[in-house]
Amino acid sequence: MSQVAVLPAFRFVQNSELVAIVFSDAEKRRKLGKKYRVEHLYTYDEYEQALSVVDAVNIVVPNHLHRDYAVRAAKAGVHVLCEKPMAVTEEECEIDD
């Protein structure tokens, strides 16, 4: 989804800028950074670092990971776009703190 729709769409928007990419595979991460001219490239272990350089995130991970990444971004004060469900169950969408 990210490579087919999300990343290519940034070429056509005028009010947004792609400033960081978080991707697990090092070679793909490097290639995507080069293709889209993005210097901030992170692993998922470096997600908090990525959150420090962006205003918003587009969550494109498997459904069972959405809640974790969305909550971490929201707690960092970053806007979240999560096109699929935020979590697998309604209960998981409840935030206790």
N, C-alpha and C positions, 0 to 999 in steps of 0.2 A: 504494500500500500504506500509506504513512504517513498520508495524509489519510482513507482509508477505514477502516482498522483500528487502527493504532497510536495516533494522537492521540486519537480518540474513546474508546479504552479507558481513558485516564487519568481519565476522569470516574467510573469504577467501582472503581478501586483505592484501598485505604486505606493502603498501606504505601509508596507512591511519590508523587512530585510532579514534574510537568512544569515544569522551570525554564529550559530553553533550547530554541530551535529553530534549526536550520541549514538554510537553503533558498536556492537560487540566485536565484529570481525575487523581486525586491524587493517588488513589490505583493502577491504571495501570502504572502511572509514577514510583511509588516505585517498582512495580514488574518488569518493564522493566529495571530499573536501576540495580536491583539485578541480573536479568537474564544475562545482558550484562556487568556487572561489571563496571557500570558508576556511578561516585560519583556526578557529576554535573547534577542536576535535576531541571528543571525550569518550571514554568507555562508560559502561553503566556504573561501574564502581566510582567514577568521577562525576556522577550526576549532580551532586551539590555544587561542584565547581562550575558546571555548565549553567546551573540556575543563577549563579552570581553574575553572569554576563548577558542574560536575556530578560526581556519583559514578559514573554509569553512562551508556552510550550504547546506543541501538538503531540499528544500521546499516541504513539503508533507501536504498541507492543501487544502481545497476546492478552486476551480479555482478563485472565486471572491476575495479571500484573498491573492493570489500569489503576486500581485503587491506590496501591503503594506509590506509584509515580505521580499520580494526580495530587494526593494528599501532601506529599513532600514538596511539590511545586507550590501548592497553595500556602503551605506553612512558610515558605520562603518569600511569599508576597508576589509570586509570579502567576499571571493569568494562565488558565488551562483550557485547552480545547481537547476534548476527548470524544471522538466521533462515535465510539461504541459505548456500551454501558460502562459506568464508572467502576462497577464491581460485578461480580458474578451473581450475588444475591442482594436483595434489598437491605438485609441486616448489615452486610458489609459496607453499605453506603453511609451508615450511621457513624458519626465521629464522636468519640467520647470526650475528647479534651478540647 
